């Protein structure tokens, strides 16, 4: 299959699919969790092991759904990225597990009645986003290092992933406050917040991805060209 030339259209497609994958994956993940724990509950060292397992499965599903949506775009511009959904799911699940175990110890939240609770929760959500973005980016980089030789570009991609998820957490918090009172939207309200927040993460992470896709296609062209990197004939 001939690869498409990456450009602004590829960046836009990546961003939109990121938003779709994040919104759909979040809904599926929440549905799976509700099957086992109708009353809710999240990850954490204080919850029973089965609940933590369900939480990790849910975050894997979210990551895999995001990765699948991204794969629909990536396969048009890069060869052999079939493992992308799996590594994305693993990266998100590992990040969520790490956050659930470590963060409550080093960054405990005050009681909900504490006047500083909302501020502390917002800060911790931001830290959560940065950690998740870093680990998801690192997991996806495990595939990209096999596709391009430019390690600096891959490092920048991991960084933009972290920044994207950081922005995601901030925008989601802002939108939850801004349109949280719009009761007439019903369940659609949460879907809108998820889509816009994940789309922003895609817009930021996609900036360096397009450069990587261009390098990938350029290196393939150099490898297949008969006149590139051929040693000059020796003179007698």
MODELLER restraints for C-alpha pairs under 7 A, 6 or more apart:
rsr = mdl.restraints
at = mdl.atoms
rsr.add(forms.Gaussian(group=physical.xy_distance, feature=features.Distance(at['CA:3:A'], at['CA:76:A']), mean=5.58, stdev=0.5))
rsr.add(forms.Gaussian(group=physical.xy_distance, feature=features.Distance(at['CA:3:A'], at['CA:77:A']), mean=4.97, stdev=0.5))
rsr.add(forms.Gaussian(group=physical.xy_distance, feature=features.Distance(at['CA:3:A'], at['CA:78:A']), mean=6.77, stdev=0.5))
rsr.add(forms.Gaussian(group=physical.xy_distance, feature=features.Distance(at['CA:4:A'], at['CA:76:A']), mean=5.79, stdev=0.5))
rsr.add(forms.Gaussian(group=physical.xy_distance, feature=features.Distance(at['CA:4:A'], at['CA:77:A']), mean=5.28, stdev=0.5))
rsr.add(forms.Gaussian(group=physical.xy_distance, feature=features.Distance(at['CA:5:A'], at['CA:77:A']), mean=6.81, stdev=0.5))
rsr.add(forms.Gaussian(group=physical.xy_distance, feature=features.Distance(at['CA:6:A'], at['CA:77:A']), mean=6.60, stdev=0.5))
rsr.add(forms.Gaussian(group=physical.xy_distance, feature=features.Distance(at['CA:6:A'], at['CA:210:A']), mean=6.13, stdev=0.5))
rsr.add(forms.Gaussian(group=physical.xy_distance, feature=features.Distance(at['CA:6:A'], at['CA:213:A']), mean=6.56, stdev=0.5))
rsr.add(forms.Gaussian(group=physical.xy_distance, feature=features.Distance(at['CA:6:A'], at['CA:214:A']), mean=6.36, stdev=0.5))
rsr.add(forms.Gaussian(group=physical.xy_distance, feature=features.Distance(at['CA:7:A'], at['CA:210:A']), mean=6.62, stdev=0.5))
rsr.add(forms.Gaussian(group=physical.xy_distance, feature=features.Distance(at['CA:11:A'], at['CA:206:A']), mean=5.62, stdev=0.5))
rsr.add(forms.Gaussian(group=physical.xy_distance, feature=features.Distance(at['CA:11:A'], at['CA:207:A']), mean=6.98, stdev=0.5))
rsr.add(forms.Gaussian(group=physical.xy_distance, feature=features.Distance(at['CA:11:A'], at['CA:210:A']), mean=6.56, stdev=0.5))
rsr.add(forms.Gaussian(group=physical.xy_distance, feature=features.Distance(at['CA:13:A'], at['CA:73:A']), mean=6.78, stdev=0.5))
rsr.add(forms.Gaussian(group=physical.xy_distance, feature=features.Distance(at['CA:14:A'], at['CA:70:A']), mean=6.25, stdev=0.5))
rsr.add(forms.Gaussian(group=physical.xy_distance, feature=features.Distance(at['CA:14:A'], at['CA:73:A']), mean=6.24, stdev=0.5))
rsr.add(forms.Gaussian(group=physical.xy_distance, feature=features.Distance(at['CA:14:A'], at['CA:202:A']), mean=6.33, stdev=0.5))
rsr.add(forms.Gaussian(group=physical.xy_distance, feature=features.Distance(at['CA:14:A'], at['CA:206:A']), mean=6.57, stdev=0.5))
rsr.add(forms.Gaussian(group=physical.xy_distance, feature=features.Distance(at['CA:15:A'], at['CA:199:A']), mean=5.09, stdev=0.5))
rsr.add(forms.Gaussian(group=physical.xy_distance, feature=features.Distance(at['CA:15:A'], at['CA:202:A']), mean=4.17, stdev=0.5))
rsr.add(forms.Gaussian(group=physical.xy_distance, feature=features.Distance(at['CA:15:A'], at['CA:203:A']), mean=4.90, stdev=0.5))
rsr.add(forms.Gaussian(group=physical.xy_distance, feature=features.Distance(at['CA:15:A'], at['CA:206:A']), mean=6.83, stdev=0.5))
rsr.add(forms.Gaussian(group=physical.xy_distance, feature=features.Distance(at['CA:16:A'], at['CA:199:A']), mean=5.65, stdev=0.5))
rsr.add(forms.Gaussian(group=physical.xy_distance, feature=features.Distance(at['CA:17:A'], at['CA:69:A']), mean=5.42, stdev=0.5))
rsr.add(forms.Gaussian(group=physical.xy_distance, feature=features.Distance(at['CA:17:A'], at['CA:70:A']), mean=6.14, stdev=0.5))
rsr.add(forms.Gaussian(group=physical.xy_distance, feature=features.Distance(at['CA:18:A'], at['CA:66:A']), mean=6.10, stdev=0.5))
rsr.add(forms.Gaussian(group=physical.xy_distance, feature=features.Distance(at['CA:18:A'], at['CA:69:A']), mean=6.47, stdev=0.5))
rsr.add(forms.Gaussian(group=physical.xy_distance, feature=features.Distance(at['CA:18:A'], at['CA:70:A']), mean=6.26, stdev=0.5))
rsr.add(forms.Gaussian(group=physical.xy_distance, feature=features.Distance(at['CA:18:A'], at['CA:198:A']), mean=5.90, stdev=0.5))
rsr.add(forms.Gaussian(group=physical.xy_distance, feature=features.Distance(at['CA:18:A'], at['CA:199:A']), mean=5.54, stdev=0.5))
rsr.add(forms.Gaussian(group=physical.xy_distance, feature=features.Distance(at['CA:18:A'], at['CA:202:A']), mean=5.33, stdev=0.5))
rsr.add(forms.Gaussian(group=physical.xy_distance, feature=features.Distance(at['CA:19:A'], at['CA:195:A']), mean=4.49, stdev=0.5))
rsr.add(forms.Gaussian(group=physical.xy_distance, feature=features.Distance(at['CA:19:A'], at['CA:196:A']), mean=6.36, stdev=0.5))
rsr.add(forms.Gaussian(group=physical.xy_distance, feature=features.Distance(at['CA:19:A'], at['CA:198:A']), mean=4.39, stdev=0.5))
rsr.add(forms.Gaussian(group=physical.xy_distance, feature=features.Distance(at['CA:19:A'], at['CA:199:A']), mean=4.01, stdev=0.5))
rsr.add(forms.Gaussian(group=physical.xy_distance, feature=features.Distance(at['CA:20:A'], at['CA:195:A']), mean=5.99, stdev=0.5))
rsr.add(forms.Gaussian(group=physical.xy_distance, feature=features.Distance(at['CA:21:A'], at['CA:65:A']), mean=5.48, stdev=0.5))
rsr.add(forms.Gaussian(group=physical.xy_distance, feature=features.Distance(at['CA:21:A'], at['CA:66:A']), mean=4.19, stdev=0.5))
rsr.add(forms.Gaussian(group=physical.xy_distance, feature=features.Distance(at['CA:21:A'], at['CA:69:A']), mean=5.26, stdev=0.5))
rsr.add(forms.Gaussian(group=physical.xy_distance, feature=features.Distance(at['CA:22:A'], at['CA:62:A']), mean=6.85, stdev=0.5))
rsr.add(forms.Gaussian(group=physical.xy_distance, feature=features.Distance(at['CA:22:A'], at['CA:66:A']), mean=5.41, stdev=0.5))
rsr.add(forms.Gaussian(group=physical.xy_distance, feature=features.Distance(at['CA:22:A'], at['CA:194:A']), mean=6.62, stdev=0.5))
rsr.add(forms.Gaussian(group=physical.xy_distance, feature=features.Distance(at['CA:22:A'], at['CA:195:A']), mean=6.57, stdev=0.5))
rsr.add(forms.Gaussian(group=physical.xy_distance, feature=features.Distance(at['CA:22:A'], at['CA:198:A']), mean=5.65, stdev=0.5))
rsr.add(forms.Gaussian(group=physical.xy_distance, feature=features.Distance(at['CA:23:A'], at['CA:191:A']), mean=6.00, stdev=0.5))
rsr.add(forms.Gaussian(group=physical.xy_distance, feature=features.Distance(at['CA:23:A'], at['CA:194:A']), mean=5.01, stdev=0.5))
rsr.add(forms.Gaussian(group=physical.xy_distance, feature=features.Distance(at['CA:23:A'], at['CA:195:A']), mean=5.10, stdev=0.5))
rsr.add(forms.Gaussian(group=physical.xy_distance, feature=features.Distance(at['CA:25:A'], at['CA:61:A']), mean=6.52, stdev=0.5))
rsr.add(forms.Gaussian(group=physical.xy_distance, feature=features.Distance(at['CA:25:A'], at['CA:62:A']), mean=4.27, stdev=0.5))
rsr.add(forms.Gaussian(group=physical.xy_distance, feature=features.Distance(at['CA:25:A'], at['CA:65:A']), mean=5.13, stdev=0.5))
rsr.add(forms.Gaussian(group=physical.xy_distance, feature=features.Distance(at['CA:25:A'], at['CA:66:A']), mean=6.52, stdev=0.5))
rsr.add(forms.Gaussian(group=physical.xy_distance, feature=features.Distance(at['CA:26:A'], at['CA:62:A']), mean=5.62, stdev=0.5))
rsr.add(forms.Gaussian(group=physical.xy_distance, feature=features.Distance(at['CA:29:A'], at['CA:58:A']), mean=4.56, stdev=0.5))
rsr.add(forms.Gaussian(group=physical.xy_distance, feature=features.Distance(at['CA:29:A'], at['CA:59:A']), mean=6.63, stdev=0.5))
rsr.add(forms.Gaussian(group=physical.xy_distance, feature=features.Distance(at['CA:29:A'], at['CA:61:A']), mean=6.04, stdev=0.5))
rsr.add(forms.Gaussian(group=physical.xy_distance, feature=features.Distance(at['CA:29:A'], at['CA:62:A']), mean=5.85, stdev=0.5))
rsr.add(forms.Gaussian(group=physical.xy_distance, feature=features.Distance(at['CA:32:A'], at['CA:58:A']), mean=6.60, stdev=0.5))
rsr.add(forms.Gaussian(group=physical.xy_distance, feature=features.Distance(at['CA:33:A'], at['CA:54:A']), mean=6.42, stdev=0.5))
rsr.add(forms.Gaussian(group=physical.xy_distance, feature=features.Distance(at['CA:33:A'], at['CA:55:A']), mean=6.85, stdev=0.5))
rsr.add(forms.Gaussian(group=physical.xy_distance, feature=features.Distance(at['CA:33:A'], at['CA:58:A']), mean=6.52, stdev=0.5))
rsr.add(forms.Gaussian(group=physical.xy_distance, feature=features.Distance(at['CA:34:A'], at['CA:40:A']), mean=6.60, stdev=0.5))
rsr.add(forms.Gaussian(group=physical.xy_distance, feature=features.Distance(at['CA:42:A'], at['CA:55:A']), mean=6.54, stdev=0.5))
rsr.add(forms.Gaussian(group=physical.xy_distance, feature=features.Distance(at['CA:43:A'], at['CA:52:A']), mean=5.25, stdev=0.5))
rsr.add(forms.Gaussian(group=physical.xy_distance, feature=features.Distance(at['CA:43:A'], at['CA:55:A']), mean=5.85, stdev=0.5))
rsr.add(forms.Gaussian(group=physical.xy_distance, feature=features.Distance(at['CA:43:A'], at['CA:100:A']), mean=5.50, stdev=0.5))
rsr.add(forms.Gaussian(group=physical.xy_distance, feature=features.Distance(at['CA:44:A'], at['CA:52:A']), mean=6.91, stdev=0.5))
rsr.add(forms.Gaussian(group=physical.xy_distance, feature=features.Distance(at['CA:44:A'], at['CA:100:A']), mean=4.59, stdev=0.5))
rsr.add(forms.Gaussian(group=physical.xy_distance, feature=features.Distance(at['CA:44:A'], at['CA:101:A']), mean=5.88, stdev=0.5))
rsr.add(forms.Gaussian(group=physical.xy_distance, feature=features.Distance(at['CA:45:A'], at['CA:100:A']), mean=6.77, stdev=0.5))
rsr.add(forms.Gaussian(group=physical.xy_distance, feature=features.Distance(at['CA:45:A'], at['CA:101:A']), mean=5.65, stdev=0.5))
rsr.add(forms.Gaussian(group=physical.xy_distance, feature=features.Distance(at['CA:56:A'], at['CA:93:A']), mean=5.44, stdev=0.5))
rsr.add(forms.Gaussian(group=physical.xy_distance, feature=features.Distance(at['CA:56:A'], at['CA:97:A']), mean=6.66, stdev=0.5))
rsr.add(forms.Gaussian(group=physical.xy_distance, feature=features.Distance(at['CA:59:A'], at['CA:92:A']), mean=6.25, stdev=0.5))
rsr.add(forms.Gaussian(group=physical.xy_distance, feature=features.Distance(at['CA:59:A'], at['CA:93:A']), mean=5.13, stdev=0.5))
rsr.add(forms.Gaussian(group=physical.xy_distance, feature=features.Distance(at['CA:60:A'], at['CA:89:A']), mean=4.31, stdev=0.5))
rsr.add(forms.Gaussian(group=physical.xy_distance, feature=features.Distance(at['CA:60:A'], at['CA:90:A']), mean=5.94, stdev=0.5))
rsr.add(forms.Gaussian(group=physical.xy_distance, feature=features.Distance(at['CA:60:A'], at['CA:92:A']), mean=6.18, stdev=0.5))
rsr.add(forms.Gaussian(group=physical.xy_distance, feature=features.Distance(at['CA:60:A'], at['CA:93:A']), mean=4.87, stdev=0.5))
rsr.add(forms.Gaussian(group=physical.xy_distance, feature=features.Distance(at['CA:61:A'], at['CA:89:A']), mean=6.32, stdev=0.5))
rsr.add(forms.Gaussian(group=physical.xy_distance, feature=features.Distance(at['CA:62:A'], at['CA:89:A']), mean=6.77, stdev=0.5))
rsr.add(forms.Gaussian(group=physical.xy_distance, feature=features.Distance(at['CA:63:A'], at['CA:88:A']), mean=5.26, stdev=0.5))
rsr.add(forms.Gaussian(group=physical.xy_distance, feature=features.Distance(at['CA:63:A'], at['CA:89:A']), mean=3.80, stdev=0.5))
rsr.add(forms.Gaussian(group=physical.xy_distance, feature=features.Distance(at['CA:63:A'], at['CA:92:A']), mean=5.51, stdev=0.5))
rsr.add(forms.Gaussian(group=physical.xy_distance, feature=features.Distance(at['CA:64:A'], at['CA:85:A']), mean=4.56, stdev=0.5))
rsr.add(forms.Gaussian(group=physical.xy_distance, feature=features.Distance(at['CA:64:A'], at['CA:86:A']), mean=5.67, stdev=0.5))
rsr.add(forms.Gaussian(group=physical.xy_distance, feature=features.Distance(at['CA:64:A'], at['CA:88:A']), mean=5.72, stdev=0.5))
rsr.add(forms.Gaussian(group=physical.xy_distance, feature=features.Distance(at['CA:64:A'], at['CA:89:A']), mean=4.15, stdev=0.5))
rsr.add(forms.Gaussian(group=physical.xy_distance, feature=features.Distance(at['CA:65:A'], at['CA:85:A']), mean=6.84, stdev=0.5))
rsr.add(forms.Gaussian(group=physical.xy_distance, feature=features.Distance(at['CA:67:A'], at['CA:84:A']), mean=5.82, stdev=0.5))
rsr.add(forms.Gaussian(group=physical.xy_distance, feature=features.Distance(at['CA:67:A'], at['CA:85:A']), mean=3.87, stdev=0.5))
rsr.add(forms.Gaussian(group=physical.xy_distance, feature=features.Distance(at['CA:67:A'], at['CA:88:A']), mean=5.43, stdev=0.5))
rsr.add(forms.Gaussian(group=physical.xy_distance, feature=features.Distance(at['CA:68:A'], at['CA:85:A']), mean=4.83, stdev=0.5))
rsr.add(forms.Gaussian(group=physical.xy_distance, feature=features.Distance(at['CA:71:A'], at['CA:84:A']), mean=6.41, stdev=0.5))
rsr.add(forms.Gaussian(group=physical.xy_distance, feature=features.Distance(at['CA:71:A'], at['CA:85:A']), mean=6.89, stdev=0.5))
rsr.add(forms.Gaussian(group=physical.xy_distance, feature=features.Distance(at['CA:75:A'], at['CA:81:A']), mean=6.63, stdev=0.5))
rsr.add(forms.Gaussian(group=physical.xy_distance, feature=features.Distance(at['CA:77:A'], at['CA:213:A']), mean=6.47, stdev=0.5))
rsr.add(forms.Gaussian(group=physical.xy_distance, feature=features.Distance(at['CA:78:A'], at['CA:213:A']), mean=6.59, stdev=0.5))
rsr.add(forms.Gaussian(group=physical.xy_distance, feature=features.Distance(at['CA:84:A'], at['CA:140:A']), mean=6.79, stdev=0.5))
rsr.add(forms.Gaussian(group=physical.xy_distance, feature=features.Distance(at['CA:87:A'], at['CA:139:A']), mean=5.77, stdev=0.5))
rsr.add(forms.Gaussian(group=physical.xy_distance, feature=features.Distance(at['CA:87:A'], at['CA:140:A']), mean=6.28, stdev=0.5))
rsr.add(forms.Gaussian(group=physical.xy_distance, feature=features.Distance(at['CA:88:A'], at['CA:136:A']), mean=5.88, stdev=0.5))
rsr.add(forms.Gaussian(group=physical.xy_distance, feature=features.Distance(at['CA:88:A'], at['CA:139:A']), mean=6.32, stdev=0.5))
rsr.add(forms.Gaussian(group=physical.xy_distance, feature=features.Distance(at['CA:88:A'], at['CA:140:A']), mean=6.18, stdev=0.5))
rsr.add(forms.Gaussian(group=physical.xy_distance, feature=features.Distance(at['CA:91:A'], at['CA:135:A']), mean=5.56, stdev=0.5))
rsr.add(forms.Gaussian(group=physical.xy_distance, feature=features.Distance(at['CA:91:A'], at['CA:136:A']), mean=4.56, stdev=0.5))
rsr.add(forms.Gaussian(group=physical.xy_distance, feature=features.Distance(at['CA:91:A'], at['CA:139:A']), mean=5.31, stdev=0.5))
rsr.add(forms.Gaussian(group=physical.xy_distance, feature=features.Distance(at['CA:92:A'], at['CA:132:A']), mean=6.16, stdev=0.5))
rsr.add(forms.Gaussian(group=physical.xy_distance, feature=features.Distance(at['CA:92:A'], at['CA:135:A']), mean=6.92, stdev=0.5))
rsr.add(forms.Gaussian(group=physical.xy_distance, feature=features.Distance(at['CA:92:A'], at['CA:136:A']), mean=5.60, stdev=0.5))
rsr.add(forms.Gaussian(group=physical.xy_distance, feature=features.Distance(at['CA:95:A'], at['CA:131:A']), mean=6.70, stdev=0.5))
rsr.add(forms.Gaussian(group=physical.xy_distance, feature=features.Distance(at['CA:95:A'], at['CA:132:A']), mean=5.23, stdev=0.5))
rsr.add(forms.Gaussian(group=physical.xy_distance, feature=features.Distance(at['CA:95:A'], at['CA:135:A']), mean=6.02, stdev=0.5))
rsr.add(forms.Gaussian(group=physical.xy_distance, feature=features.Distance(at['CA:96:A'], at['CA:132:A']), mean=6.95, stdev=0.5))
rsr.add(forms.Gaussian(group=physical.xy_distance, feature=features.Distance(at['CA:99:A'], at['CA:128:A']), mean=6.80, stdev=0.5))
rsr.add(forms.Gaussian(group=physical.xy_distance, feature=features.Distance(at['CA:109:A'], at['CA:117:A']), mean=6.83, stdev=0.5))
rsr.add(forms.Gaussian(group=physical.xy_distance, feature=features.Distance(at['CA:109:A'], at['CA:120:A']), mean=6.44, stdev=0.5))
rsr.add(forms.Gaussian(group=physical.xy_distance, feature=features.Distance(at['CA:109:A'], at['CA:121:A']), mean=6.73, stdev=0.5))
rsr.add(forms.Gaussian(group=physical.xy_distance, feature=features.Distance(at['CA:110:A'], at['CA:117:A']), mean=5.63, stdev=0.5))
rsr.add(forms.Gaussian(group=physical.xy_distance, feature=features.Distance(at['CA:111:A'], at['CA:117:A']), mean=6.56, stdev=0.5))
rsr.add(forms.Gaussian(group=physical.xy_distance, feature=features.Distance(at['CA:125:A'], at['CA:169:A']), mean=6.34, stdev=0.5))
rsr.add(forms.Gaussian(group=physical.xy_distance, feature=features.Distance(at['CA:126:A'], at['CA:166:A']), mean=5.76, stdev=0.5))
rsr.add(forms.Gaussian(group=physical.xy_distance, feature=features.Distance(at['CA:126:A'], at['CA:169:A']), mean=5.51, stdev=0.5))
rsr.add(forms.Gaussian(group=physical.xy_distance, feature=features.Distance(at['CA:126:A'], at['CA:170:A']), mean=6.44, stdev=0.5))
rsr.add(forms.Gaussian(group=physical.xy_distance, feature=features.Distance(at['CA:129:A'], at['CA:165:A']), mean=4.94, stdev=0.5))
rsr.add(forms.Gaussian(group=physical.xy_distance, feature=features.Distance(at['CA:129:A'], at['CA:166:A']), mean=4.77, stdev=0.5))
rsr.add(forms.Gaussian(group=physical.xy_distance, feature=features.Distance(at['CA:129:A'], at['CA:169:A']), mean=5.67, stdev=0.5))
rsr.add(forms.Gaussian(group=physical.xy_distance, feature=features.Distance(at['CA:130:A'], at['CA:162:A']), mean=5.00, stdev=0.5))
rsr.add(forms.Gaussian(group=physical.xy_distance, feature=features.Distance(at['CA:130:A'], at['CA:163:A']), mean=6.61, stdev=0.5))
rsr.add(forms.Gaussian(group=physical.xy_distance, feature=features.Distance(at['CA:130:A'], at['CA:165:A']), mean=5.83, stdev=0.5))
rsr.add(forms.Gaussian(group=physical.xy_distance, feature=features.Distance(at['CA:130:A'], at['CA:166:A']), mean=4.81, stdev=0.5))
rsr.add(forms.Gaussian(group=physical.xy_distance, feature=features.Distance(at['CA:131:A'], at['CA:162:A']), mean=6.97, stdev=0.5))
rsr.add(forms.Gaussian(group=physical.xy_distance, feature=features.Distance(at['CA:133:A'], at['CA:161:A']), mean=5.05, stdev=0.5))
rsr.add(forms.Gaussian(group=physical.xy_distance, feature=features.Distance(at['CA:133:A'], at['CA:162:A']), mean=3.89, stdev=0.5))
rsr.add(forms.Gaussian(group=physical.xy_distance, feature=features.Distance(at['CA:133:A'], at['CA:164:A']), mean=6.92, stdev=0.5))
rsr.add(forms.Gaussian(group=physical.xy_distance, feature=features.Distance(at['CA:133:A'], at['CA:165:A']), mean=4.97, stdev=0.5))
rsr.add(forms.Gaussian(group=physical.xy_distance, feature=features.Distance(at['CA:134:A'], at['CA:158:A']), mean=6.13, stdev=0.5))
rsr.add(forms.Gaussian(group=physical.xy_distance, feature=features.Distance(at['CA:134:A'], at['CA:159:A']), mean=6.77, stdev=0.5))
rsr.add(forms.Gaussian(group=physical.xy_distance, feature=features.Distance(at['CA:134:A'], at['CA:161:A']), mean=6.25, stdev=0.5))
rsr.add(forms.Gaussian(group=physical.xy_distance, feature=features.Distance(at['CA:134:A'], at['CA:162:A']), mean=4.54, stdev=0.5))
rsr.add(forms.Gaussian(group=physical.xy_distance, feature=features.Distance(at['CA:137:A'], at['CA:157:A']), mean=6.98, stdev=0.5))
rsr.add(forms.Gaussian(group=physical.xy_distance, feature=features.Distance(at['CA:137:A'], at['CA:158:A']), mean=4.43, stdev=0.5))
rsr.add(forms.Gaussian(group=physical.xy_distance, feature=features.Distance(at['CA:137:A'], at['CA:161:A']), mean=5.39, stdev=0.5))
rsr.add(forms.Gaussian(group=physical.xy_distance, feature=features.Distance(at['CA:138:A'], at['CA:158:A']), mean=5.84, stdev=0.5))
rsr.add(forms.Gaussian(group=physical.xy_distance, feature=features.Distance(at['CA:141:A'], at['CA:154:A']), mean=6.37, stdev=0.5))
rsr.add(forms.Gaussian(group=physical.xy_distance, feature=features.Distance(at['CA:147:A'], at['CA:216:A']), mean=5.97, stdev=0.5))
rsr.add(forms.Gaussian(group=physical.xy_distance, feature=features.Distance(at['CA:148:A'], at['CA:215:A']), mean=6.51, stdev=0.5))
rsr.add(forms.Gaussian(group=physical.xy_distance, feature=features.Distance(at['CA:148:A'], at['CA:216:A']), mean=5.30, stdev=0.5))
rsr.add(forms.Gaussian(group=physical.xy_distance, feature=features.Distance(at['CA:153:A'], at['CA:212:A']), mean=6.57, stdev=0.5))
rsr.add(forms.Gaussian(group=physical.xy_distance, feature=features.Distance(at['CA:156:A'], at['CA:208:A']), mean=6.77, stdev=0.5))
rsr.add(forms.Gaussian(group=physical.xy_distance, feature=features.Distance(at['CA:157:A'], at['CA:205:A']), mean=6.45, stdev=0.5))
rsr.add(forms.Gaussian(group=physical.xy_distance, feature=features.Distance(at['CA:157:A'], at['CA:208:A']), mean=5.47, stdev=0.5))
rsr.add(forms.Gaussian(group=physical.xy_distance, feature=features.Distance(at['CA:157:A'], at['CA:209:A']), mean=6.35, stdev=0.5))
rsr.add(forms.Gaussian(group=physical.xy_distance, feature=features.Distance(at['CA:160:A'], at['CA:204:A']), mean=6.08, stdev=0.5))
rsr.add(forms.Gaussian(group=physical.xy_distance, feature=features.Distance(at['CA:160:A'], at['CA:205:A']), mean=4.77, stdev=0.5))
rsr.add(forms.Gaussian(group=physical.xy_distance, feature=features.Distance(at['CA:161:A'], at['CA:205:A']), mean=4.84, stdev=0.5))
rsr.add(forms.Gaussian(group=physical.xy_distance, feature=features.Distance(at['CA:164:A'], at['CA:200:A']), mean=6.77, stdev=0.5))
rsr.add(forms.Gaussian(group=physical.xy_distance, feature=features.Distance(at['CA:164:A'], at['CA:201:A']), mean=3.91, stdev=0.5))
rsr.add(forms.Gaussian(group=physical.xy_distance, feature=features.Distance(at['CA:164:A'], at['CA:202:A']), mean=6.77, stdev=0.5))
rsr.add(forms.Gaussian(group=physical.xy_distance, feature=features.Distance(at['CA:164:A'], at['CA:204:A']), mean=5.19, stdev=0.5))
rsr.add(forms.Gaussian(group=physical.xy_distance, feature=features.Distance(at['CA:164:A'], at['CA:205:A']), mean=5.79, stdev=0.5))
rsr.add(forms.Gaussian(group=physical.xy_distance, feature=features.Distance(at['CA:165:A'], at['CA:201:A']), mean=5.47, stdev=0.5))
rsr.add(forms.Gaussian(group=physical.xy_distance, feature=features.Distance(at['CA:167:A'], at['CA:201:A']), mean=6.54, stdev=0.5))
rsr.add(forms.Gaussian(group=physical.xy_distance, feature=features.Distance(at['CA:168:A'], at['CA:197:A']), mean=4.76, stdev=0.5))
rsr.add(forms.Gaussian(group=physical.xy_distance, feature=features.Distance(at['CA:168:A'], at['CA:198:A']), mean=6.03, stdev=0.5))
rsr.add(forms.Gaussian(group=physical.xy_distance, feature=features.Distance(at['CA:168:A'], at['CA:200:A']), mean=6.35, stdev=0.5))
rsr.add(forms.Gaussian(group=physical.xy_distance, feature=features.Distance(at['CA:168:A'], at['CA:201:A']), mean=5.57, stdev=0.5))
rsr.add(forms.Gaussian(group=physical.xy_distance, feature=features.Distance(at['CA:171:A'], at['CA:197:A']), mean=5.84, stdev=0.5))
rsr.add(forms.Gaussian(group=physical.xy_distance, feature=features.Distance(at['CA:172:A'], at['CA:193:A']), mean=6.04, stdev=0.5))
rsr.add(forms.Gaussian(group=physical.xy_distance, feature=features.Distance(at['CA:172:A'], at['CA:197:A']), mean=5.63, stdev=0.5))
rsr.add(forms.Gaussian(group=physical.xy_distance, feature=features.Distance(at['CA:175:A'], at['CA:193:A']), mean=6.24, stdev=0.5))
rsr.add(forms.Gaussian(group=physical.xy_distance, feature=features.Distance(at['CA:222:A'], at['CA:228:A']), mean=5.99, stdev=0.5))
